Amino acid sequence: MKWNKALIKLFQGNGKHF
């Protein structure tokens, strides 16, 4: 999915949040 890559990128950038 297109948004899947975007979410992964955001998760990597905000890894601390998760």
Contacts in CASP RR format, 6 or more apart in sequence:
PFRMAT RR
TARGET T0000
AUTHOR 0000-0000-0000
METHOD contacts of the structure
MODEL  1
MKWNKALIKLFQGNGKHF
11 18 0 8 1.000
END
